[in-house]
Amino acid sequence: MLEKAGLKGLRVYVSSYNPFTFRGDKRLKDFDPESASQRSTYPAVKSYSFGLNVTL
């Protein structure tokens, strides 16, 4: 299939950092169990990366 499209290589990738936060009480949407106090901290950062690498 790649040769018909004129490609030598194709790579698709997905990466994530901190995608889930588990909490006991669903009413606390910004609860982070890893932080000491919720009133003085920022919420945890979540990141998602998607990529496509094409070799012609």
mmCIF file of the N, C-alpha and C atoms, coordinates in Angstrom:
data_MODEL
# 
_entry.id   MODEL 
# 
loop_
_atom_site.group_PDB 
_atom_site.id 
_atom_site.type_symbol 
_atom_site.label_atom_id 
_atom_site.label_alt_id 
_atom_site.label_comp_id 
_atom_site.label_asym_id 
_atom_site.label_entity_id 
_atom_site.label_seq_id 
_atom_site.pdbx_PDB_ins_code 
_atom_site.Cartn_x 
_atom_site.Cartn_y 
_atom_site.Cartn_z 
_atom_site.occupancy 
_atom_site.B_iso_or_equiv 
_atom_site.pdbx_formal_charge 
_atom_site.auth_seq_id 
_atom_site.auth_comp_id 
_atom_site.auth_asym_id 
_atom_site.auth_atom_id 
_atom_site.pdbx_PDB_model_num 
ATOM 1   N N  . MET A 1 1  ? 0.816   -1.190 0.000  1.00 0.00 ? 1  MET A N  1 
ATOM 2   C CA . MET A 1 1  ? 0.000   0.000  0.000  1.00 0.00 ? 1  MET A CA 1 
ATOM 3   C C  . MET A 1 1  ? 0.864   1.260  0.000  1.00 0.00 ? 1  MET A C  1 
ATOM 4   N N  . LEU A 1 2  ? 1.953   1.228  0.767  1.00 0.00 ? 2  LEU A N  1 
ATOM 5   C CA . LEU A 1 2  ? 2.824   2.405  0.822  1.00 0.00 ? 2  LEU A CA 1 
ATOM 6   C C  . LEU A 1 2  ? 3.491   2.673  -0.519 1.00 0.00 ? 2  LEU A C  1 
ATOM 7   N N  . GLU A 1 3  ? 3.903   1.605  -1.214 1.00 0.00 ? 3  GLU A N  1 
ATOM 8   C CA . GLU A 1 3  ? 4.554   1.783  -2.508 1.00 0.00 ? 3  GLU A CA 1 
ATOM 9   C C  . GLU A 1 3  ? 3.603   2.373  -3.541 1.00 0.00 ? 3  GLU A C  1 
ATOM 10  N N  . LYS A 1 4  ? 2.345   1.990  -3.499 1.00 0.00 ? 4  LYS A N  1 
ATOM 11  C CA . LYS A 1 4  ? 1.357   2.537  -4.425 1.00 0.00 ? 4  LYS A CA 1 
ATOM 12  C C  . LYS A 1 4  ? 1.145   4.027  -4.199 1.00 0.00 ? 4  LYS A C  1 
ATOM 13  N N  . ALA A 1 5  ? 1.278   4.466  -2.970 1.00 0.00 ? 5  ALA A N  1 
ATOM 14  C CA . ALA A 1 5  ? 1.111   5.883  -2.635 1.00 0.00 ? 5  ALA A CA 1 
ATOM 15  C C  . ALA A 1 5  ? 2.412   6.661  -2.823 1.00 0.00 ? 5  ALA A C  1 
ATOM 16  N N  . GLY A 1 6  ? 3.512   5.987  -3.156 1.00 0.00 ? 6  GLY A N  1 
ATOM 17  C CA . GLY A 1 6  ? 4.798   6.653  -3.367 1.00 0.00 ? 6  GLY A CA 1 
ATOM 18  C C  . GLY A 1 6  ? 5.536   6.959  -2.075 1.00 0.00 ? 6  GLY A C  1 
ATOM 19  N N  . LEU A 1 7  ? 5.285   6.196  -1.035 1.00 0.00 ? 7  LEU A N  1 
ATOM 20  C CA . LEU A 1 7  ? 5.908   6.420  0.265  1.00 0.00 ? 7  LEU A CA 1 
ATOM 21  C C  . LEU A 1 7  ? 6.863   5.286  0.598  1.00 0.00 ? 7  LEU A C  1 
ATOM 22  N N  . LYS A 1 8  ? 7.962   5.621  1.277  1.00 0.00 ? 8  LYS A N  1 
ATOM 23  C CA . LYS A 1 8  ? 8.897   4.592  1.739  1.00 0.00 ? 8  LYS A CA 1 
ATOM 24  C C  . LYS A 1 8  ? 8.573   4.154  3.161  1.00 0.00 ? 8  LYS A C  1 
ATOM 25  N N  . GLY A 1 9  ? 8.034   5.062  3.950  1.00 0.00 ? 9  GLY A N  1 
ATOM 26  C CA . GLY A 1 9  ? 7.717   4.724  5.326  1.00 0.00 ? 9  GLY A CA 1 
ATOM 27  C C  . GLY A 1 9  ? 6.623   5.616  5.894  1.00 0.00 ? 9  GLY A C  1 
ATOM 28  N N  . LEU A 1 10 ? 5.922   5.082  6.850  1.00 0.00 ? 10 LEU A N  1 
ATOM 29  C CA . LEU A 1 10 ? 4.846   5.815  7.502  1.00 0.00 ? 10 LEU A CA 1 
ATOM 30  C C  . LEU A 1 10 ? 4.797   5.393  8.963  1.00 0.00 ? 10 LEU A C  1 
ATOM 31  N N  . ARG A 1 11 ? 4.786   6.375  9.858  1.00 0.00 ? 11 ARG A N  1 
ATOM 32  C CA . ARG A 1 11 ? 4.716   6.082  11.284 1.00 0.00 ? 11 ARG A CA 1 
ATOM 33  C C  . ARG A 1 11 ? 3.690   7.009  11.920 1.00 0.00 ? 11 ARG A C  1 
ATOM 34  N N  . VAL A 1 12 ? 2.780   6.432  12.672 1.00 0.00 ? 12 VAL A N  1 
ATOM 35  C CA . VAL A 1 12 ? 1.778   7.182  13.414 1.00 0.00 ? 12 VAL A CA 1 
ATOM 36  C C  . VAL A 1 12 ? 2.021   6.920  14.891 1.00 0.00 ? 12 VAL A C  1 
ATOM 37  N N  . TYR A 1 13 ? 2.008   7.984  15.700 1.00 0.00 ? 13 TYR A N  1 
ATOM 38  C CA . TYR A 1 13 ? 2.254   7.785  17.123 1.00 0.00 ? 13 TYR A CA 1 
ATOM 39  C C  . TYR A 1 13 ? 1.342   8.665  17.966 1.00 0.00 ? 13 TYR A C  1 
ATOM 40  N N  . VAL A 1 14 ? 1.104   8.190  19.171 1.00 0.00 ? 14 VAL A N  1 
ATOM 41  C CA . VAL A 1 14 ? 0.293   8.883  20.166 1.00 0.00 ? 14 VAL A CA 1 
ATOM 42  C C  . VAL A 1 14 ? 1.023   8.774  21.493 1.00 0.00 ? 14 VAL A C  1 
ATOM 43  N N  . SER A 1 15 ? 1.064   9.876  22.221 1.00 0.00 ? 15 SER A N  1 
ATOM 44  C CA . SER A 1 15 ? 1.723   9.898  23.520 1.00 0.00 ? 15 SER A CA 1 
ATOM 45  C C  . SER A 1 15 ? 0.891   10.743 24.474 1.00 0.00 ? 15 SER A C  1 
ATOM 46  N N  . SER A 1 16 ? 0.925   10.392 25.745 1.00 0.00 ? 16 SER A N  1 
ATOM 47  C CA . SER A 1 16 ? 0.190   11.187 26.734 1.00 0.00 ? 16 SER A CA 1 
ATOM 48  C C  . SER A 1 16 ? 0.985   11.255 28.032 1.00 0.00 ? 16 SER A C  1 
ATOM 49  N N  . TYR A 1 17 ? 0.766   12.332 28.756 1.00 0.00 ? 17 TYR A N  1 
ATOM 50  C CA . TYR A 1 17 ? 1.385   12.526 30.058 1.00 0.00 ? 17 TYR A CA 1 
ATOM 51  C C  . TYR A 1 17 ? 0.286   12.866 31.052 1.00 0.00 ? 17 TYR A C  1 
ATOM 52  N N  . ASN A 1 18 ? 0.165   12.086 32.103 1.00 0.00 ? 18 ASN A N  1 
ATOM 53  C CA . ASN A 1 18 ? -0.813  12.298 33.160 1.00 0.00 ? 18 ASN A CA 1 
ATOM 54  C C  . ASN A 1 18 ? -2.242  12.344 32.607 1.00 0.00 ? 18 ASN A C  1 
ATOM 55  N N  . PRO A 1 19 ? -2.674  11.314 31.867 1.00 0.00 ? 19 PRO A N  1 
ATOM 56  C CA . PRO A 1 19 ? -3.999  11.373 31.251 1.00 0.00 ? 19 PRO A CA 1 
ATOM 57  C C  . PRO A 1 19 ? -5.175  11.170 32.217 1.00 0.00 ? 19 PRO A C  1 
ATOM 58  N N  . PHE A 1 20 ? -4.947  10.535 33.366 1.00 0.00 ? 20 PHE A N  1 
ATOM 59  C CA . PHE A 1 20 ? -6.045  10.225 34.276 1.00 0.00 ? 20 PHE A CA 1 
ATOM 60  C C  . PHE A 1 20 ? -5.777  10.747 35.679 1.00 0.00 ? 20 PHE A C  1 
ATOM 61  N N  . THR A 1 21 ? -6.812  11.175 36.335 1.00 0.00 ? 21 THR A N  1 
ATOM 62  C CA . THR A 1 21 ? -6.767  11.492 37.759 1.00 0.00 ? 21 THR A CA 1 
ATOM 63  C C  . THR A 1 21 ? -7.916  10.738 38.409 1.00 0.00 ? 21 THR A C  1 
ATOM 64  N N  . PHE A 1 22 ? -7.610  9.850  39.315 1.00 0.00 ? 22 PHE A N  1 
ATOM 65  C CA . PHE A 1 22 ? -8.629  9.071  39.996 1.00 0.00 ? 22 PHE A CA 1 
ATOM 66  C C  . PHE A 1 22 ? -8.988  9.764  41.300 1.00 0.00 ? 22 PHE A C  1 
ATOM 67  N N  . ARG A 1 23 ? -10.266 9.854  41.585 1.00 0.00 ? 23 ARG A N  1 
ATOM 68  C CA . ARG A 1 23 ? -10.705 10.500 42.816 1.00 0.00 ? 23 ARG A CA 1 
ATOM 69  C C  . ARG A 1 23 ? -11.842 9.697  43.424 1.00 0.00 ? 23 ARG A C  1 
ATOM 70  N N  . GLY A 1 24 ? -11.925 9.756  44.731 1.00 0.00 ? 24 GLY A N  1 
ATOM 71  C CA . GLY A 1 24 ? -12.953 9.016  45.438 1.00 0.00 ? 24 GLY A CA 1 
ATOM 72  C C  . GLY A 1 24 ? -14.311 9.700  45.372 1.00 0.00 ? 24 GLY A C  1 
ATOM 73  N N  . ASP A 1 25 ? -14.334 11.014 45.377 1.00 0.00 ? 25 ASP A N  1 
ATOM 74  C CA . ASP A 1 25 ? -15.586 11.773 45.375 1.00 0.00 ? 25 ASP A CA 1 
ATOM 75  C C  . ASP A 1 25 ? -15.745 12.450 44.022 1.00 0.00 ? 25 ASP A C  1 
ATOM 76  N N  . LYS A 1 26 ? -16.727 12.037 43.231 1.00 0.00 ? 26 LYS A N  1 
ATOM 77  C CA . LYS A 1 26 ? -16.929 12.560 41.886 1.00 0.00 ? 26 LYS A CA 1 
ATOM 78  C C  . LYS A 1 26 ? -17.354 14.024 41.882 1.00 0.00 ? 26 LYS A C  1 
ATOM 79  N N  . ARG A 1 27 ? -17.829 14.559 43.002 1.00 0.00 ? 27 ARG A N  1 
ATOM 80  C CA . ARG A 1 27 ? -18.261 15.960 43.060 1.00 0.00 ? 27 ARG A CA 1 
ATOM 81  C C  . ARG A 1 27 ? -17.077 16.918 43.052 1.00 0.00 ? 27 ARG A C  1 
ATOM 82  N N  . LEU A 1 28 ? -15.898 16.451 43.435 1.00 0.00 ? 28 LEU A N  1 
ATOM 83  C CA . LEU A 1 28 ? -14.702 17.296 43.468 1.00 0.00 ? 28 LEU A CA 1 
ATOM 84  C C  . LEU A 1 28 ? -13.980 17.169 42.127 1.00 0.00 ? 28 LEU A C  1 
ATOM 85  N N  . LYS A 1 29 ? -14.345 17.978 41.160 1.00 0.00 ? 29 LYS A N  1 
ATOM 86  C CA . LYS A 1 29 ? -13.805 17.847 39.809 1.00 0.00 ? 29 LYS A CA 1 
ATOM 87  C C  . LYS A 1 29 ? -12.330 18.199 39.711 1.00 0.00 ? 29 LYS A C  1 
ATOM 88  N N  . ASP A 1 30 ? -11.821 19.092 40.560 1.00 0.00 ? 30 ASP A N  1 
ATOM 89  C CA . ASP A 1 30 ? -10.426 19.499 40.471 1.00 0.00 ? 30 ASP A CA 1 
ATOM 90  C C  . ASP A 1 30 ? -9.551  18.865 41.542 1.00 0.00 ? 30 ASP A C  1 
ATOM 91  N N  . PHE A 1 31 ? -10.000 17.799 42.171 1.00 0.00 ? 31 PHE A N  1 
ATOM 92  C CA . PHE A 1 31 ? -9.247  17.133 43.225 1.00 0.00 ? 31 PHE A CA 1 
ATOM 93  C C  . PHE A 1 31 ? -8.050  16.392 42.640 1.00 0.00 ? 31 PHE A C  1 
ATOM 94  N N  . ASP A 1 32 ? -6.879  16.616 43.203 1.00 0.00 ? 32 ASP A N  1 
ATOM 95  C CA . ASP A 1 32 ? -5.663  15.909 42.803 1.00 0.00 ? 32 ASP A CA 1 
ATOM 96  C C  . ASP A 1 32 ? -5.079  15.230 44.037 1.00 0.00 ? 32 ASP A C  1 
ATOM 97  N N  . PRO A 1 33 ? -5.049  13.898 44.084 1.00 0.00 ? 33 PRO A N  1 
ATOM 98  C CA . PRO A 1 33 ? -4.566  13.199 45.274 1.00 0.00 ? 33 PRO A CA 1 
ATOM 99  C C  . PRO A 1 33 ? -3.071  13.371 45.517 1.00 0.00 ? 33 PRO A C  1 
ATOM 100 N N  . GLU A 1 34 ? -2.298  13.863 44.541 1.00 0.00 ? 34 GLU A N  1 
ATOM 101 C CA . GLU A 1 34 ? -0.862  14.012 44.701 1.00 0.00 ? 34 GLU A CA 1 
ATOM 102 C C  . GLU A 1 34 ? -0.467  15.345 45.327 1.00 0.00 ? 34 GLU A C  1 
ATOM 103 N N  . SER A 1 35 ? -1.380  16.275 45.426 1.00 0.00 ? 35 SER A N  1 
ATOM 104 C CA . SER A 1 35 ? -1.024  17.575 46.000 1.00 0.00 ? 35 SER A CA 1 
ATOM 105 C C  . SER A 1 35 ? -1.419  17.623 47.474 1.00 0.00 ? 35 SER A C  1 
ATOM 106 N N  . ALA A 1 36 ? -0.672  18.415 48.240 1.00 0.00 ? 36 ALA A N  1 
ATOM 107 C CA . ALA A 1 36 ? -0.901  18.491 49.684 1.00 0.00 ? 36 ALA A CA 1 
ATOM 108 C C  . ALA A 1 36 ? -2.168  19.283 50.021 1.00 0.00 ? 36 ALA A C  1 
ATOM 109 N N  . SER A 1 37 ? -2.382  20.394 49.364 1.00 0.00 ? 37 SER A N  1 
ATOM 110 C CA . SER A 1 37 ? -3.535  21.234 49.652 1.00 0.00 ? 37 SER A CA 1 
ATOM 111 C C  . SER A 1 37 ? -4.134  21.739 48.352 1.00 0.00 ? 37 SER A C  1 
ATOM 112 N N  . GLN A 1 38 ? -5.423  21.621 48.209 1.00 0.00 ? 38 GLN A N  1 
ATOM 113 C CA . GLN A 1 38 ? -6.083  22.033 46.977 1.00 0.00 ? 38 GLN A CA 1 
ATOM 114 C C  . GLN A 1 38 ? -6.252  23.542 46.870 1.00 0.00 ? 38 GLN A C  1 
ATOM 115 N N  . ARG A 1 39 ? -6.235  24.263 47.933 1.00 0.00 ? 39 ARG A N  1 
ATOM 116 C CA . ARG A 1 39 ? -6.514  25.692 47.898 1.00 0.00 ? 39 ARG A CA 1 
ATOM 117 C C  . ARG A 1 39 ? -5.345  26.518 47.387 1.00 0.00 ? 39 ARG A C  1 
ATOM 118 N N  . SER A 1 40 ? -4.122  26.008 47.466 1.00 0.00 ? 40 SER A N  1 
ATOM 119 C CA . SER A 1 40 ? -2.969  26.821 47.092 1.00 0.00 ? 40 SER A CA 1 
ATOM 120 C C  . SER A 1 40 ? -2.171  26.238 45.923 1.00 0.00 ? 40 SER A C  1 
ATOM 121 N N  . THR A 1 41 ? -2.726  25.287 45.187 1.00 0.00 ? 41 THR A N  1 
ATOM 122 C CA . THR A 1 41 ? -1.979  24.677 44.095 1.00 0.00 ? 41 THR A CA 1 
ATOM 123 C C  . THR A 1 41 ? -2.752  24.784 42.786 1.00 0.00 ? 41 THR A C  1 
ATOM 124 N N  . TYR A 1 42 ? -2.034  24.642 41.694 1.00 0.00 ? 42 TYR A N  1 
ATOM 125 C CA . TYR A 1 42 ? -2.647  24.600 40.371 1.00 0.00 ? 42 TYR A CA 1 
ATOM 126 C C  . TYR A 1 42 ? -3.067  23.168 40.070 1.00 0.00 ? 42 TYR A C  1 
ATOM 127 N N  . PRO A 1 43 ? -4.044  22.970 39.204 1.00 0.00 ? 43 PRO A N  1 
ATOM 128 C CA . PRO A 1 43 ? -4.418  21.602 38.828 1.00 0.00 ? 43 PRO A CA 1 
ATOM 129 C C  . PRO A 1 43 ? -3.289  20.921 38.048 1.00 0.00 ? 43 PRO A C  1 
ATOM 130 N N  . ALA A 1 44 ? -3.282  19.609 38.073 1.00 0.00 ? 44 ALA A N  1 
ATOM 131 C CA . ALA A 1 44 ? -2.244  18.846 37.380 1.00 0.00 ? 44 ALA A CA 1 
ATOM 132 C C  . ALA A 1 44 ? -2.349  19.060 35.870 1.00 0.00 ? 44 ALA A C  1 
ATOM 133 N N  . VAL A 1 45 ? -1.204  19.113 35.210 1.00 0.00 ? 45 VAL A N  1 
ATOM 134 C CA . VAL A 1 45 ? -1.158  19.333 33.769 1.00 0.00 ? 45 VAL A CA 1 
ATOM 135 C C  . VAL A 1 45 ? -1.330  18.004 33.054 1.00 0.00 ? 45 VAL A C  1 
ATOM 136 N N  . LYS A 1 46 ? -2.188  17.999 32.053 1.00 0.00 ? 46 LYS A N  1 
ATOM 137 C CA . LYS A 1 46 ? -2.366  16.843 31.196 1.00 0.00 ? 46 LYS A CA 1 
ATOM 138 C C  . LYS A 1 46 ? -1.949  17.246 29.793 1.00 0.00 ? 46 LYS A C  1 
ATOM 139 N N  . SER A 1 47 ? -1.247  16.361 29.107 1.00 0.00 ? 47 SER A N  1 
ATOM 140 C CA . SER A 1 47 ? -0.864  16.673 27.732 1.00 0.00 ? 47 SER A CA 1 
ATOM 141 C C  . SER A 1 47 ? -1.028  15.439 26.856 1.00 0.00 ? 47 SER A C  1 
ATOM 142 N N  . TYR A 1 48 ? -1.407  15.690 25.616 1.00 0.00 ? 48 TYR A N  1 
ATOM 143 C CA . TYR A 1 48 ? -1.590  14.653 24.618 1.00 0.00 ? 48 TYR A CA 1 
ATOM 144 C C  . TYR A 1 48 ? -0.836  15.072 23.364 1.00 0.00 ? 48 TYR A C  1 
ATOM 145 N N  . SER A 1 49 ? -0.104  14.136 22.756 1.00 0.00 ? 49 SER A N  1 
ATOM 146 C CA . SER A 1 49 ? 0.635   14.412 21.534 1.00 0.00 ? 49 SER A CA 1 
ATOM 147 C C  . SER A 1 49 ? 0.252   13.365 20.482 1.00 0.00 ? 49 SER A C  1 
ATOM 148 N N  . PHE A 1 50 ? 0.005   13.851 19.282 1.00 0.00 ? 50 PHE A N  1 
ATOM 149 C CA . PHE A 1 50 ? -0.301  12.980 18.162 1.00 0.00 ? 50 PHE A CA 1 
ATOM 150 C C  . PHE A 1 50 ? 0.656   13.336 17.037 1.00 0.00 ? 50 PHE A C  1 
ATOM 151 N N  . GLY A 1 51 ? 1.121   12.346 16.309 1.00 0.00 ? 51 GLY A N  1 
ATOM 152 C CA . GLY A 1 51 ? 2.067   12.662 15.253 1.00 0.00 ? 51 GLY A CA 1 
ATOM 153 C C  . GLY A 1 51 ? 2.007   11.716 14.086 1.00 0.00 ? 51 GLY A C  1 
ATOM 154 N N  . LEU A 1 52 ? 2.537   12.197 12.996 1.00 0.00 ? 52 LEU A N  1 
ATOM 155 C CA . LEU A 1 52 ? 2.604   11.421 11.758 1.00 0.00 ? 52 LEU A CA 1 
ATOM 156 C C  . LEU A 1 52 ? 3.969   11.697 11.140 1.00 0.00 ? 52 LEU A C  1 
ATOM 157 N N  . ASN A 1 53 ? 4.719   10.637 10.856 1.00 0.00 ? 53 ASN A N  1 
ATOM 158 C CA . ASN A 1 53 ? 6.041   10.747 10.263 1.00 0.00 ? 53 ASN A CA 1 
ATOM 159 C C  . ASN A 1 53 ? 5.999   10.028 8.915  1.00 0.00 ? 53 ASN A C  1 
ATOM 160 N N  . VAL A 1 54 ? 6.227   10.780 7.830  1.00 0.00 ? 54 VAL A N  1 
ATOM 161 C CA . VAL A 1 54 ? 6.140   10.223 6.484  1.00 0.00 ? 54 VAL A CA 1 
ATOM 162 C C  . VAL A 1 54 ? 7.508   10.320 5.814  1.00 0.00 ? 54 VAL A C  1 
ATOM 163 N N  . THR A 1 55 ? 7.959   9.222  5.220  1.00 0.00 ? 55 THR A N  1 
ATOM 164 C CA . THR A 1 55 ? 9.212   9.192  4.470  1.00 0.00 ? 55 THR A CA 1 
ATOM 165 C C  . THR A 1 55 ? 8.879   9.008  2.989  1.00 0.00 ? 55 THR A C  1 
ATOM 166 N N  . LEU A 1 56 ? 9.348   9.962  2.190  1.00 0.00 ? 56 LEU A N  1 
ATOM 167 C CA . LEU A 1 56 ? 9.066   9.897  0.736  1.00 0.00 ? 56 LEU A CA 1 
ATOM 168 C C  . LEU A 1 56 ? 10.152  9.183  -0.014 1.00 0.00 ? 56 LEU A C  1 
# 
